[in-house]
């Protein structure tokens, strides 16, 4: 009985060491997780970050050229407020 238990423990230990010793994914293949947007939003990459765009949302005016690529413009919505919102181009 003792010999079976020792053999079982040795097998489990060997399997654990072999399982953790396998190399991870190569550094050249990053894990890619795409952001999912609802039906009323447009998926975009703005400033290197994935975004979900929709008219009326706040935006950064410095990325106006990138927003235009997706059919939007980043304009000042109210003249007296220094915030920008997306509108359809």
C-alpha positions as CSV (number, residue, x, y, z in Angstrom):
1,X,0.0,0.0,0.0
2,X,2.8,2.4,0.9
3,X,4.6,1.6,-2.4
4,X,1.5,2.5,-4.4
5,X,1.1,5.8,-2.5
6,X,4.7,6.7,-3.1
7,X,4.4,5.8,-6.8
8,X,1.3,7.8,-7.2
9,X,2.9,10.9,-5.5
10,X,6.0,10.5,-7.7
11,X,3.8,10.3,-10.8
12,X,1.8,13.4,-9.8
13,X,5.0,15.4,-9.0
14,X,6.5,14.5,-12.3
15,X,3.4,15.4,-14.2
16,X,3.3,18.8,-12.3
17,X,6.9,19.6,-13.1
18,X,6.5,18.6,-16.7
19,X,3.3,20.7,-17.0
20,X,4.9,23.8,-15.6
21,X,8.2,23.4,-17.5
22,X,6.6,23.8,-20.9
23,X,7.5,27.1,-22.5
24,X,5.0,29.9,-22.8
25,X,3.8,31.5,-26.0
26,X,6.7,33.2,-27.9
27,X,7.1,36.8,-27.2
28,X,6.5,37.7,-30.9
29,X,2.8,36.6,-30.7
30,X,1.0,38.9,-28.2
31,X,-2.3,37.9,-26.8
32,X,-5.0,39.8,-28.8
33,X,-8.3,40.5,-27.2
34,X,-10.7,42.5,-29.4
35,X,-13.1,44.9,-27.8
36,X,-16.7,44.1,-28.7
37,X,-19.0,47.1,-29.3
38,X,-22.8,47.1,-29.3
39,X,-24.8,47.4,-32.5
40,X,-25.2,51.1,-32.2
41,X,-21.5,51.8,-31.8
42,X,-18.6,51.7,-34.3
43,X,-15.4,49.9,-33.3
44,X,-12.3,52.1,-33.8
45,X,-8.7,52.4,-32.7
46,X,-8.0,56.0,-31.6
47,X,-4.6,57.0,-30.2
48,X,-3.6,53.3,-30.2
49,X,-6.5,52.3,-27.9
50,X,-9.6,50.4,-29.0
51,X,-12.8,52.5,-28.6
52,X,-16.5,52.2,-29.3
53,X,-17.7,55.4,-31.0
54,X,-21.1,56.9,-31.2
55,X,-22.4,60.4,-32.0
56,X,-22.8,62.5,-28.9
57,X,-20.0,60.8,-26.9
58,X,-17.1,62.9,-25.5
59,X,-13.9,62.9,-27.6
60,X,-10.4,64.3,-27.6
61,X,-10.0,67.0,-30.2
62,X,-6.4,66.1,-30.9
63,X,-7.6,62.9,-32.5
64,X,-10.0,64.5,-34.8
65,X,-8.2,63.2,-37.9
66,X,-8.4,59.6,-36.6
67,X,-12.1,60.1,-35.8
68,X,-12.7,61.2,-39.4
69,X,-11.4,57.9,-40.7
70,X,-14.4,56.2,-39.0
71,X,-17.0,58.8,-40.3
72,X,-17.1,61.1,-37.2
73,X,-15.8,64.6,-36.3
74,X,-14.8,65.8,-32.9
75,X,-16.2,69.3,-32.6
76,X,-17.0,71.7,-29.8
77,X,-20.7,71.1,-29.1
78,X,-21.4,74.2,-27.1
79,X,-19.5,77.4,-27.7
80,X,-19.3,78.3,-23.9
81,X,-18.0,74.8,-22.8
82,X,-14.5,73.6,-23.6
83,X,-15.6,69.9,-24.1
84,X,-15.8,68.2,-27.5
85,X,-18.3,65.7,-28.7
86,X,-18.5,63.3,-31.7
87,X,-20.8,64.1,-34.6
88,X,-21.3,62.3,-37.9
89,X,-19.1,63.7,-40.6
